[in-house]
């Protein structure tokens, strides 16, 4: 009898039978608040009626129209709609299935366009699990161990993380930019460096936001050295941070933007956007794929954009994010083990450290599991699993935020009282 791989872990022991908004119901009809959103994927919530209707209509029309063979209308409509929300200079799109695939497509474009072999990534970043994407991922060894050698040509510079370094953000930023310059002087010469690749907010790395001066420093160095500045908006895009793109908080002006996750409310779809003059430098045959721009996924993505706009979900993410942060910060005041509550919009992390100041993944996991038993689904992240993250769908209501904060407080009290 076939079974799932034994190494596939499950963060919450729930058999999901149905979902609506930010709620999941198991096969016994027990209700859970889903503050995972499928790792930030169900941006409009579970089974939003307009997304369901768009997908059902498309399934009955044409399901798979492979886009290097023929075109399909949802793909063309989505391309137009994305043009209205992307930075204006990014006017050409390539569609794929997953974030990892889009990341690798961006890397291929950068190398082909510049003729340079190397890419610089930033410590704590997560860019995927495939070989090239894993080589660019430094948020944890579990994503890259056991199948070496990984792709070469990847070099790592510091990300300005005050929690890790124990310094103020300005000092962290000075250090990160200085070390980047040193890396360019000693390891990857500018003439060998195709691109910088960075997340606006470290995702798997612990929900650590960057800052405006850091990203301005990357932009300036990219311009000076002729490198591309590529921004990974896979988790931070589509309103997640209270702005449409996470980089909007920091006035980021990227040469390449990669997005996925919340793009299609649960259907597999990713995209890479770049200016026409850059995309034209991709080599013939270097872009393609069997399922990219699937008609049903594109129809769901078009409906997702309609819902985000018509229901004001970017603004809701900002307002509910502020409410959630304030509530979590208030709860954290009663627990010394929580040393930071941080993030942007509906992307909030609670960091746990022990009495000696060391990352405390064991306590974070215990509280996350206790919250699940009480009906609140959460995930952990961070290099040591020391951060519990809250990442609900953008449709979350004030009452649901309050309920989640209450359940979180109960879970903390239950675990930390022992």
Helices and strands as residue ranges (DSSP letters): E 16-20, E 23-26, E 31-34, H 37-40, H 49-59, H 73-83, E 92-96, H 99-114, E 118-122, H 131-135, G 141-143, E 154-157, H 162-165, H 169-186, G 190-192, E 193-199, E 201-202, E 208-209, H 212-225, E 228-232, G 246-250, E 256-259, G 261-264, E 270-274, H 276-279, H 295-310, H 313-332, E 338-343, E 348-352, H 361-373, E 376-377, E 379-381, E 387-390, H 398-416
